[in-house]
Amino acid sequence: MRIAFVYPYLSRISGSRSPLSIASALSMDNEVDIFAYSVRKDLMDKINKITGNAHLNYHKKIDAPRFGIFFALRYQVFRGIDRRIFHSILERHRINPYDLIIVGSNEGRNIGQYFRTEKLAHRPVTATILMELHDHGFHLFYERSLKSIRYIAWIFYPFVNLVERWRFSNFDLIFSNSSWTATIFRYLYGLDISASLPTLAQEYLPDDENSEGDSYIAVPTVSVNEEHKKMIERLSDEGIKLICFGPRKVRAREYRGFVEDDERLKIMKNAHATLFLFDYEALGLIPLESLSLGTPVITIPKEGPYEELKDCKDVYFARSYDTIKSVITQLIKTYKDEETVTRCKQYASRFSPESSMAKIIESYNAKIGERCS
């Protein structure tokens, strides 16, 4: 089977690793071409390593990522870049037809309509993977601090919602990155989800000894809010050893700031548990990464992490400070034995790229069956 995988803006590995790992899994038994518009120069080697047998096609290389309102307009609203990618795919399709077109990012959502309106002798099945909903901020509107810009944006939300629904409805298949995203999507748009594809790309780390000394709790700060910062600082003040890392600074005895992927993963691997506090998460890759490294997780019972991990014995859900501290105290005193490590890894294996690939192929075959009936 020939597959075109669309990922218009390849500027960082952190947000791209999961969808690209799906493309890599698909390339094991299929011919896969990845179509991008912009690719960051210094990531080429890493991207090629992640994508495996898939072949990368791109329009230009860039030096550094750029985000903001102009990026959103150009890549997610205006059609110019989507149209260029579509014509690149179409040129190859006319010579050697693709069977499946997959858009694996928030960008590229006009691709479905272009293939639906194009008159083709062999029309491929088109699919999109919802990596994040643009309007999650709207459905959390009343939970967040109110600012005038949100009142203004709320007026335009129903119109944006209609346009987005039309764009989604032009795809033959719609996948989501998590069960939580699927739930919100059905509520907001009333469209069916073919399958949920929570995916964790495999990470390879050496089997090194614990280099951190005493027992400790790993604390990523990427998603924490002010209330969580106070919890973390209080835990540190009360003598619990935490190793904190991430872009949001906290006042703790050991805060390492931003760390590279290898160091981040080693911190979680050698910890007795990972404390993952978050404001909003549709999926939450950090808990999945922690489990894949054999480390239990303490997190909040809401949204994506709860929906995906509520049946996992090694994920502890807690809201209040006292409950979180009680669980941490229990885990930090308990030796993380081989049975726990194995159990965590076995649970995490259900989120493999190969599992997501199987769901995609199953949905594709069902759609082909509908066309033939």
C-alpha positions as CSV (number, residue, x, y, z in Angstrom):
1,M,0.0,0.0,0.0
2,R,1.2,3.5,-0.8
3,I,0.7,6.1,1.9
4,A,1.3,9.9,1.9
5,F,1.8,11.3,5.4
6,V,1.4,15.1,5.7
7,Y,3.2,17.1,8.4
8,P,3.7,20.6,7.1
9,Y,5.8,22.2,9.9
10,L,8.7,20.1,11.3
11,S,10.4,22.5,13.7
12,R,10.8,20.5,16.9
13,I,11.0,16.9,17.9
14,S,9.0,17.0,21.1
15,G,5.6,17.6,19.4
16,S,6.4,15.6,16.3
17,R,7.9,12.4,17.7
18,S,4.5,10.5,18.1
19,P,3.0,11.2,14.7
20,L,6.3,10.6,12.9
21,S,6.7,7.3,14.8
22,I,3.3,6.3,13.4
23,A,4.6,7.1,9.9
24,S,7.7,5.0,10.7
25,A,5.5,2.0,11.8
26,L,3.4,2.3,8.7
27,S,6.6,2.2,6.6
28,M,7.6,-1.2,7.8
29,D,5.1,-2.9,5.5
30,N,4.1,-0.1,3.2
31,E,5.6,2.6,1.0
32,V,5.3,5.8,2.9
33,D,6.2,9.4,1.7
34,I,6.2,12.2,4.3
35,F,5.3,15.6,2.9
36,A,6.4,18.7,4.8
37,Y,6.6,22.3,3.8
38,S,9.2,23.6,6.3
39,V,11.8,21.5,8.0
40,R,14.4,22.8,10.6
41,K,17.9,22.2,9.3
42,D,19.5,21.0,12.5
43,L,16.7,18.3,13.0
44,M,17.2,16.5,9.7
45,D,19.2,13.6,11.2
46,K,16.8,13.1,14.1
47,I,13.8,13.2,11.8
48,N,15.3,10.7,9.5
49,K,16.1,8.4,12.4
50,I,12.6,8.6,13.8
51,T,10.8,8.1,10.4
52,G,12.6,4.9,9.6
53,N,11.9,3.7,6.1
54,A,9.6,6.6,5.2
55,H,10.9,9.0,2.7
56,L,10.8,12.7,3.6
57,N,9.8,15.4,1.0
58,Y,9.9,19.1,1.8
59,H,9.8,22.5,0.2
60,K,12.3,24.4,2.3
61,K,14.6,24.3,5.3
62,I,14.4,26.8,8.1
63,D,17.0,27.9,10.8
64,A,14.6,28.3,13.8
65,P,11.0,27.7,14.6
66,R,8.5,30.6,14.6
67,F,5.2,30.5,16.3
68,G,2.5,33.1,17.0
69,I,-0.5,34.6,15.3
70,F,1.2,35.0,11.9
71,F,2.3,31.3,12.0
72,A,-1.3,30.2,12.9
73,L,-2.8,32.3,10.1
74,R,-0.3,31.0,7.5
75,Y,-0.2,27.4,8.4
76,Q,-3.6,26.8,10.0
77,V,-6.0,29.3,8.4
78,F,-4.9,30.4,5.0
79,R,-4.7,27.7,2.3
80,G,-1.5,28.5,0.4
81,I,0.8,26.0,2.1
82,D,-1.9,23.2,2.1
83,R,-2.4,23.8,-1.6
84,R,1.3,23.5,-2.4
85,I,1.6,20.3,-0.4
86,F,-1.6,19.0,-2.1
87,H,-0.1,19.6,-5.6
88,S,3.1,17.9,-4.6
89,I,1.2,14.8,-3.5
90,L,-1.1,15.0,-6.5
91,E,1.9,15.1,-8.9
92,R,3.1,11.8,-7.5
93,H,-0.4,10.4,-7.2
94,R,-1.0,10.7,-10.9
95,I,2.1,8.7,-11.7
96,N,1.8,6.1,-9.0
97,P,-1.5,6.4,-7.0
98,Y,-1.6,6.6,-3.2
99,D,-4.0,4.5,-1.3
100,L,-4.1,6.5,1.9
101,I,-3.4,10.2,2.7
102,I,-2.9,11.0,6.4
103,V,-2.6,14.5,7.9
104,G,-0.8,14.0,11.2
105,S,-0.7,17.5,12.6
106,N,-2.8,20.6,13.4
107,E,-1.7,22.0,10.1
108,G,-2.7,20.6,6.7
109,R,-6.5,20.3,7.4
110,N,-7.4,21.6,4.0
111,I,-5.9,18.5,2.3
112,G,-9.1,16.5,2.7
113,Q,-11.3,19.0,0.7
114,Y,-8.8,19.2,-2.1
115,F,-8.8,15.4,-2.6
116,R,-12.6,15.3,-2.2
117,T,-13.2,17.8,-5.0
118,E,-10.4,16.6,-7.4
119,K,-11.7,14.3,-10.1
120,L,-9.4,11.3,-9.9
121,A,-9.7,7.9,-11.4
122,H,-8.3,6.4,-8.2
123,R,-9.4,8.5,-5.2
124,P,-7.3,7.7,-2.1
125,V,-8.8,7.4,1.4
126,T,-8.0,10.6,3.3
127,A,-7.5,10.8,7.1
128,T,-6.5,13.3,9.7
129,I,-5.2,12.8,13.2
130,L,-6.4,15.3,15.8
131,M,-3.2,16.2,17.7
132,E,-4.9,19.0,19.6
133,L,-8.2,20.9,19.3
134,H,-7.7,24.6,18.6
135,D,-10.6,25.5,20.8
136,H,-9.7,23.6,24.0
137,G,-9.2,27.1,25.5
138,F,-12.8,27.9,24.8
139,H,-14.3,24.8,26.5
140,L,-12.2,25.6,29.5
141,F,-13.2,29.3,29.3
142,Y,-14.9,29.6,32.7
143,E,-12.1,27.7,34.5
144,R,-9.4,30.2,33.4
145,S,-8.8,33.8,34.4
146,L,-11.0,36.0,32.4
147,K,-9.4,38.6,30.1
148,S,-11.0,40.9,27.6
149,I,-9.5,39.2,24.6
150,R,-11.4,36.0,25.5
151,Y,-14.7,37.9,25.5
152,I,-13.9,39.1,22.0
153,A,-12.8,35.7,20.7
154,W,-15.9,34.1,22.1
155,I,-18.0,36.1,19.7
156,F,-16.2,34.5,16.7
157,Y,-16.0,31.0,18.1
158,P,-19.3,29.6,16.6
159,F,-18.2,30.8,13.1
160,V,-14.7,29.2,13.5
161,N,-16.4,26.1,14.8
162,L,-18.5,25.8,11.6
163,V,-15.5,26.2,9.3
164,E,-13.5,23.7,11.3
165,R,-16.4,21.2,11.2
166,W,-16.6,21.5,7.4
167,R,-12.8,21.0,7.0
168,F,-13.0,17.9,9.2
169,S,-16.0,16.5,7.4
170,N,-14.0,16.4,4.1
171,F,-11.8,13.6,5.5
172,D,-12.9,10.0,5.1
173,L,-11.4,9.0,8.4
174,I,-10.8,11.1,11.6
175,F,-8.5,9.8,14.3
176,S,-7.6,11.4,17.6
177,N,-4.4,11.5,19.7
178,S,-6.3,10.4,22.8
179,S,-9.7,9.3,24.2
180,W,-10.1,12.7,25.8
181,T,-9.6,14.5,22.5
182,A,-12.2,12.1,20.9
183,T,-14.7,12.9,23.6
184,I,-14.3,16.6,23.3
185,F,-14.3,16.4,19.5
186,R,-17.6,14.5,19.4
187,Y,-19.1,17.1,21.8
188,L,-17.9,20.1,19.8
189,Y,-18.4,18.9,16.2
190,G,-20.8,15.9,16.4
191,L,-18.6,13.9,14.1
192,D,-17.5,10.3,14.5
193,I,-13.9,9.3,15.5
194,S,-12.6,6.2,13.7
195,A,-10.1,5.3,16.4
196,S,-8.1,6.8,19.2
197,L,-4.3,6.7,18.7
198,P,-2.5,7.5,21.9
199,T,1.1,6.9,20.7
200,L,4.4,6.9,22.5
201,A,7.5,6.7,20.4
202,Q,10.1,4.3,21.6
203,E,13.0,5.8,23.5
204,Y,16.4,4.0,23.8
205,L,18.4,4.6,27.0
206,P,21.4,2.6,28.3
207,D,20.8,0.4,31.3
208,D,22.9,2.6,33.6
209,E,23.0,2.6,37.3
210,N,21.1,5.2,39.3
211,S,23.4,8.2,39.1
212,E,21.2,10.5,41.3
213,G,22.0,8.9,44.7
214,D,19.2,9.1,47.2
215,S,15.6,8.2,46.4
216,Y,13.7,11.1,44.8
217,I,10.6,12.1,42.9
218,A,10.9,13.4,39.3
219,V,8.8,16.6,38.7
220,P,8.4,17.9,35.2
221,T,7.2,21.5,35.3
222,V,6.1,21.9,31.6
223,S,2.3,22.1,32.5
224,V,2.2,23.3,36.0
225,N,0.1,26.4,37.1
226,E,0.6,28.7,40.1
227,E,-1.3,26.4,42.5
228,H,0.9,23.4,41.5
229,K,4.1,25.5,42.0
230,K,3.1,26.1,45.6
231,M,2.5,22.4,46.1
232,I,5.9,21.6,44.7
233,E,7.6,24.2,46.8
234,R,5.9,23.0,49.9
235,L,6.9,19.4,49.3
236,S,10.5,20.6,48.8
237,D,10.4,22.7,52.0
238,E,9.1,19.7,54.0
239,G,12.2,17.7,53.1
240,I,11.0,15.5,50.2
241,K,13.7,15.1,47.6
242,L,12.5,16.4,44.3
243,I,14.3,16.8,41.0
244,C,12.4,19.4,39.1
245,F,13.0,20.2,35.4
246,G,11.2,22.0,32.6
247,P,10.5,25.5,31.3
248,R,8.3,26.8,34.2
249,K,10.6,27.8,37.1
250,V,9.8,26.6,40.6
251,R,11.4,27.4,43.9
252,A,12.7,24.0,44.9
253,R,16.0,22.7,46.3
254,E,16.8,21.2,43.0
255,Y,15.4,22.8,39.9
256,R,17.4,22.1,36.7
257,G,15.5,24.2,34.2
258,F,15.3,23.0,30.6
259,V,17.0,19.7,30.1
260,E,17.7,17.7,26.9
261,D,15.6,14.6,26.2
262,D,18.3,12.2,27.3
263,E,18.7,13.8,30.7
264,R,15.0,14.2,31.1
265,L,14.3,10.5,30.5
266,K,17.2,9.4,32.8
267,I,15.8,11.6,35.6
268,M,12.4,9.8,35.3
269,K,13.9,6.4,34.8
270,N,15.9,6.6,38.1
271,A,13.1,8.2,40.1
272,H,10.8,6.3,42.5
273,A,7.9,8.1,40.8
274,T,7.1,11.0,38.5
275,L,4.8,13.7,39.9
276,F,2.9,15.1,36.9
277,L,0.8,18.2,37.7
278,F,-0.9,19.9,34.8
279,D,-3.4,22.6,33.9
280,Y,-4.8,21.0,30.7
281,E,-3.7,17.8,28.9
282,A,-5.5,16.1,26.1
283,L,-3.1,13.1,26.4
284,G,-0.1,13.8,28.6
285,L,3.0,12.1,27.1
286,I,5.1,12.5,30.2
287,P,3.1,9.9,32.2
288,L,3.4,7.5,29.3
289,E,7.1,8.1,29.0
290,S,7.5,7.5,32.8
291,L,5.7,4.2,32.6
292,S,7.7,3.1,29.6
293,L,10.8,3.7,31.7
294,G,9.5,1.6,34.5
295,T,8.5,4.4,36.8
296,P,5.1,4.9,38.5
297,V,3.2,8.1,38.1
298,I,1.3,10.4,40.5
299,T,-1.0,12.8,38.7
300,I,-4.4,14.5,38.8
301,P,-7.7,12.6,38.1
302,K,-8.9,14.6,35.1
303,E,-8.8,15.0,31.3
304,G,-6.5,13.0,29.1
305,P,-4.2,11.3,31.7
306,Y,-7.2,10.0,33.7
307,E,-9.1,8.9,30.6
308,E,-6.1,6.9,29.3
309,L,-4.6,5.6,32.5
310,K,-7.4,5.1,35.0
311,D,-7.0,1.3,34.9
312,C,-3.2,1.3,35.5
313,K,-2.1,0.0,38.9
314,D,1.0,2.1,38.9
315,V,-0.7,5.5,38.3
316,Y,-1.8,7.2,41.5
317,F,-4.5,9.9,41.1
318,A,-4.7,12.6,43.7
319,R,-5.9,16.2,43.9
320,S,-5.2,17.6,47.4
321,Y,-1.7,18.3,48.8
322,D,-2.2,16.0,51.7
323,T,-3.1,13.0,49.4
324,I,-0.2,13.7,47.0
325,K,2.2,13.9,49.9
326,S,0.9,10.7,51.4
327,V,1.4,8.8,48.1
328,I,4.9,10.3,47.6
329,T,5.9,9.3,51.1
330,Q,4.7,5.8,50.5
331,L,6.5,5.4,47.1
332,I,9.7,7.1,48.1
333,K,10.1,4.6,51.0
334,T,9.3,1.7,48.8
335,Y,12.0,0.1,46.7
336,K,11.1,0.2,43.0
337,D,11.5,-3.5,42.4
338,E,11.8,-5.3,39.1
339,E,8.2,-6.5,39.2
340,T,7.0,-2.8,39.3
341,V,9.4,-1.8,36.5
342,T,8.2,-4.7,34.3
343,R,4.5,-4.0,35.1
344,C,4.9,-0.3,34.1
345,K,6.6,-1.1,30.9
346,Q,4.1,-3.8,29.9
347,Y,1.2,-1.3,30.4
348,A,3.0,1.4,28.4
349,S,3.5,-1.1,25.5
350,R,-0.2,-0.7,24.6
351,F,0.6,2.8,23.3
352,S,3.2,1.6,20.8
353,P,3.3,3.1,17.2
354,E,2.6,-0.4,16.0
355,S,-0.7,-0.5,17.9
356,S,-1.7,2.8,16.3
357,M,-0.7,1.6,12.9
358,A,-2.9,-1.5,13.3
359,K,-5.9,0.7,14.1
360,I,-5.3,2.9,11.1
361,I,-5.0,-0.1,8.7
362,E,-8.2,-1.6,10.2
363,S,-10.1,1.6,9.7
364,Y,-8.7,2.0,6.1
365,N,-9.9,-1.6,5.2
366,A,-13.3,-0.9,6.7
367,K,-13.6,2.3,4.6
368,I,-12.5,0.4,1.4
369,G,-15.2,-2.2,2.2
370,E,-17.8,0.5,2.4
371,R,-16.8,1.9,-1.0
372,C,-17.0,-1.6,-2.5
373,S,-20.4,-2.5,-1.0
